């Protein structure tokens, strides 16, 4: 009994390390082209969220892309500086800002998304359909805990 608990603990640590290494490796490859376009991974995430979900407040964006609200301020400041997003004060509560993607932001997103999609497809090409489905199932199971 004690050996099986220890074995599962060791395997859990090994699986976690393997998952983190794989995640870092895939993410680095998939996002490498963003630097050439002059945007960061976080900025890409914000543009993607705004394009998909529509205008929203910084807090909601931070939750979607899993960043802190403090970090969101800097990311959105930089997106605004480059004309990729815009903040608008809420008419009812002037302390509340809504962030929207601009036409230029949408164009940049469209330009980089095609390369992003190809990079993801390339990195996942060695996995079978069954392996991809298993990976999705395992990841979703880990997200729920």
Phi and psi in degrees as a GROMACS rama.xvg file:
@    title "Ramachandran Plot"
@    xaxis  label "Phi"
@    yaxis  label "Psi"
@TYPE xy
-64.3765  -38.8463  UNK-2
-65.1208  -38.0619  UNK-3
-69.3023  -33.4072  UNK-4
-66.9119  -44.5031  UNK-5
-64.9682  -41.5029  UNK-6
-62.4183  -42.4845  UNK-7
-66.3414  -36.7684  UNK-8
-64.7476  -44.1646  UNK-9
-65.0858  -44.8883  UNK-10
-63.2622  -38.4928  UNK-11
-61.9831  -43.828  UNK-12
-63.9  -44.3605  UNK-13
-63.3947  -43.1456  UNK-14
-63.4416  -40.8471  UNK-15
-63.1958  -46.8014  UNK-16
-61.595  -43.4238  UNK-17
-62.4672  -41.4092  UNK-18
-63.0285  -44.2394  UNK-19
-66.1296  -42.6826  UNK-20
-62.6986  -45.4759  UNK-21
-63.1413  -43.3555  UNK-22
-61.3995  -46.7321  UNK-23
-62.2778  -42.8248  UNK-24
-64.0634  -49.6189  UNK-25
-64.4526  -45.1737  UNK-26
-61.4279  -43.3013  UNK-27
-60.2479  -43.3267  UNK-28
-67.2996  -47.4768  UNK-29
-64.5494  -36.4675  UNK-30
-97.6484  -0.425422  UNK-31
-56.1602  -35.6196  UNK-32
-72.0779  -16.4501  UNK-33
-62.9349  -36.7565  UNK-34
-58.9293  -39.9443  UNK-35
-62.298  -28.7676  UNK-36
-88.6875  -5.46296  UNK-37
80.6409  21.7896  UNK-38
-126.266  156.255  UNK-39
-93.7443  169.444  UNK-40
-60.6859  -41.8263  UNK-41
-63.9185  -42.1412  UNK-42
-63.4227  -40.8319  UNK-43
-59.4839  -45.5632  UNK-44
-60.1483  -41.4797  UNK-45
-65.5959  -46.9029  UNK-46
-60.342  -41.9111  UNK-47
-63.3707  -44.1284  UNK-48
-64.0074  -44.9978  UNK-49
-65.1595  -38.2991  UNK-50
-67.1871  -39.8749  UNK-51
-80.8073  -45.3294  UNK-52
-95.8108  -18.7688  UNK-53
91.7036  -176.786  UNK-54
-59.8182  143.522  UNK-55
-161.31  170.723  UNK-56
-81.0642  162.146  UNK-57
-59.5034  -37.4356  UNK-58
-61.8774  -43.6021  UNK-59
-66.581  -39.9636  UNK-60
-61.7353  -45.3977  UNK-61
-58.6408  -40.7487  UNK-62
-65.8592  -41.25  UNK-63
-65.6538  -44.4653  UNK-64
-96.7373  6.3479  UNK-65
58.7583  52.4173  UNK-66
-126.873  164.79  UNK-67
-76.5145  155.517  UNK-68
-66.1412  -31.3574  UNK-69
-63.6995  -41.4989  UNK-70
-66.1156  -34.9043  UNK-71
-61.2349  -36.7834  UNK-72
-57.8402  -48.334  UNK-73
-65.005  -44.5491  UNK-74
-61.0004  -46.0337  UNK-75
-71.5884  -35.4158  UNK-76
-55.2477  -45.911  UNK-77
-69.7034  -36.7556  UNK-78
-63.5212  -41.2384  UNK-79
-64.4141  -43.0629  UNK-80
-57.6581  -33.7573  UNK-81
-96.0532  6.91272  UNK-82
71.9817  23.508  UNK-83
-96.3883  -19.538  UNK-84
-148.608  163.053  UNK-85
-142.085  141.389  UNK-86
-97.3452  140.252  UNK-87
-129.561  134.662  UNK-88
-72.4229  140.656  UNK-89
-72.2497  135.203  UNK-90
-63.8597  -36.9503  UNK-91
-79.8159  -35.5825  UNK-92
-134.808  100.992  UNK-93
-70.5414  -7.51903  UNK-94
-82.214  -15.2996  UNK-95
-96.9664  128.734  UNK-96
-114.175  140.788  UNK-97
-107.768  135.99  UNK-98
-106.171  134.896  UNK-99
-130.322  151.204  UNK-100
-82.6322  141.598  UNK-101
-91.1972  170.812  UNK-102
-60.2344  -40.0816  UNK-103
-64.2584  -40.715  UNK-104
-62.3646  -41.3729  UNK-105
-63.6246  -39.4273  UNK-106
-66.2652  -44.4474  UNK-107
-61.2704  -43.9846  UNK-108
-59.8248  -46.2711  UNK-109
-60.796  -40.7823  UNK-110
-63.1376  -45.4454  UNK-111
-82.4614  -24.2163  UNK-112
-66.4789  -35.8136  UNK-113
-61.4776  -43.8015  UNK-114
-67.4718  -41.5528  UNK-115
-56.1233  -48.8506  UNK-116
-60.3951  -44.3077  UNK-117
-64.5947  -40.5782  UNK-118
-64.1934  -42.961  UNK-119
-62.4966  -48.0728  UNK-120
-59.7212  -41.9805  UNK-121
-62.1456  -45.6218  UNK-122
-67.5597  -29.5663  UNK-123
-94.5109  -0.698529  UNK-124
-60.6621  -30.2566  UNK-125
-78.5416  -9.5545  UNK-126
-89.8951  139.383  UNK-127
-76.1176  169.339  UNK-128
-60.2774  -42.2073  UNK-129
-62.4944  -41.0574  UNK-130
-65.8262  -40.3396  UNK-131
-62.5722  -44.0058  UNK-132
-63.7711  -39.6933  UNK-133
-64.4828  -42.4776  UNK-134
-60.8154  -44.7898  UNK-135
-60.1324  -46.1929  UNK-136
-61.1883  -45.7299  UNK-137
-63.8953  -45.7687  UNK-138
-61.8166  -43.7708  UNK-139
-64.4077  -36.5192  UNK-140
-64.3557  -41.6638  UNK-141
-67.4535  -35.4811  UNK-142
-65.7398  -29.0997  UNK-143
-76.1361  -23.5865  UNK-144
